[in-house]
Amino acid sequence: MNMLTVDGYHAKVVYDSETDSLRGEILGLSGSADFYAKSTSALKREFRASLKAYLAVCDEEGIEPRRHYSGKFNARIDPELHREVELKAKSLDVSINKLMADALERAVREDWPPC
């Protein structure tokens, strides 16, 4: 996965063909912050600078820098898969929520590709 981490903050990195540079986007913020560079070492420096500037603005304006997560979200799946998920959960004597939470945790922890 194309991710950088600085001080517990994570950024997704992609190549920007229009500028022939690497673009980073800091994830999980209550606002947004991105940064660009031509090399990976410069990208890490720009990440730190962008994060520092973002955190300074948040501090000045009394804004919580990190996005708040409620722990709830809706997922749309094929009705047949929904039926199979319910059957699997019942066969394991757990809720659909527990089954899905465990599956999602495994997917994230094992760095499983989403598609």
C-alpha positions as CSV (number, residue, x, y, z in Angstrom):
1,M,0.0,0.0,0.0
2,N,1.3,3.5,-0.8
3,M,1.2,5.0,2.7
4,L,3.5,7.1,4.7
5,T,3.2,7.6,8.5
6,V,4.5,10.6,10.5
7,D,3.8,11.0,14.2
8,G,0.8,8.7,14.1
9,Y,-0.7,10.4,11.0
10,H,-1.1,8.5,7.7
11,A,-0.9,9.7,4.2
12,K,-1.9,8.1,0.9
13,V,0.7,8.6,-1.8
14,V,0.0,8.6,-5.6
15,Y,1.9,9.7,-8.6
16,D,0.5,12.9,-10.2
17,S,1.3,12.7,-14.0
18,E,0.2,16.3,-14.5
19,T,2.9,17.7,-12.3
20,D,5.3,14.7,-12.7
21,S,5.5,14.5,-8.9
22,L,4.3,12.4,-5.9
23,R,1.2,13.7,-4.1
24,G,0.4,12.8,-0.5
25,E,-2.9,13.3,1.1
26,I,-3.1,13.1,4.9
27,L,-5.9,10.8,6.0
28,G,-8.3,10.9,8.9
29,L,-8.3,14.7,9.4
30,S,-11.2,16.8,10.3
31,G,-10.1,19.0,7.4
32,S,-7.7,18.3,4.5
33,A,-4.0,18.6,3.9
34,D,-1.9,17.5,1.0
35,F,1.7,17.9,-0.2
36,Y,3.8,17.3,-3.3
37,A,7.4,16.4,-4.0
38,K,9.6,15.0,-6.7
39,S,11.4,12.4,-4.6
40,T,10.4,10.2,-1.6
41,S,12.9,11.9,0.7
42,A,11.4,15.3,-0.2
43,L,7.9,13.9,0.1
44,K,8.6,12.9,3.7
45,R,9.9,16.4,4.5
46,E,6.8,17.9,2.8
47,F,4.5,15.6,4.8
48,R,6.1,16.8,8.1
49,A,5.8,20.5,7.0
50,S,2.2,20.1,5.8
51,L,1.2,18.3,9.0
52,K,2.9,21.0,11.1
53,A,1.1,23.8,9.3
54,Y,-2.3,22.0,9.5
55,L,-1.9,21.3,13.3
56,A,-0.9,25.0,13.8
57,V,-4.1,26.2,12.1
58,C,-6.2,23.7,14.1
59,D,-4.5,24.9,17.3
60,E,-5.1,28.6,16.4
61,E,-8.8,28.0,15.6
62,G,-9.5,25.5,18.3
63,I,-10.3,22.7,15.9
64,E,-9.8,19.0,16.7
65,P,-7.3,17.9,14.0
66,R,-8.4,14.3,13.7
67,R,-11.7,13.3,12.3
68,H,-14.2,11.8,14.7
69,Y,-15.4,8.3,13.9
70,S,-18.7,7.0,15.3
71,G,-18.0,3.4,14.7
72,K,-21.2,3.1,12.6
73,F,-21.5,3.0,8.8
74,N,-23.9,1.5,6.2
75,A,-22.8,-1.0,3.7
76,R,-24.7,-1.9,0.5
77,I,-24.2,-5.5,-0.6
78,D,-25.8,-7.9,-3.0
79,P,-29.0,-9.4,-1.5
80,E,-27.8,-12.9,-2.0
81,L,-24.5,-12.1,-0.1
82,H,-26.7,-10.6,2.6
83,R,-28.5,-13.9,2.9
84,E,-25.3,-15.8,3.0
85,V,-23.8,-13.5,5.7
86,E,-26.9,-14.0,7.9
87,L,-26.7,-17.8,7.5
88,K,-22.9,-17.8,8.3
89,A,-23.5,-15.6,11.4
90,K,-26.3,-17.8,12.6
91,S,-24.2,-20.9,12.1
92,L,-21.5,-19.4,14.2
93,D,-24.0,-18.1,16.8
94,V,-22.8,-14.5,16.4
95,S,-24.5,-11.4,15.2
96,I,-24.0,-10.1,11.6
97,N,-22.3,-7.1,13.2
98,K,-19.8,-9.3,15.0
99,L,-19.1,-11.3,11.9
100,M,-18.6,-8.2,9.7
101,A,-16.4,-6.5,12.4
102,D,-14.2,-9.6,12.6
103,A,-14.0,-9.9,8.8
104,L,-13.1,-6.2,8.4
105,E,-10.5,-6.4,11.2
106,R,-8.9,-9.4,9.5
107,A,-8.9,-7.6,6.2
108,V,-7.2,-4.5,7.6
109,R,-4.7,-6.4,9.8
110,E,-3.6,-8.8,7.1
111,D,-3.3,-5.9,4.5
112,W,-5.8,-7.8,2.3
113,P,-6.4,-6.1,-1.0
114,P,-10.0,-4.7,-1.2
115,C,-10.6,-5.9,-4.8
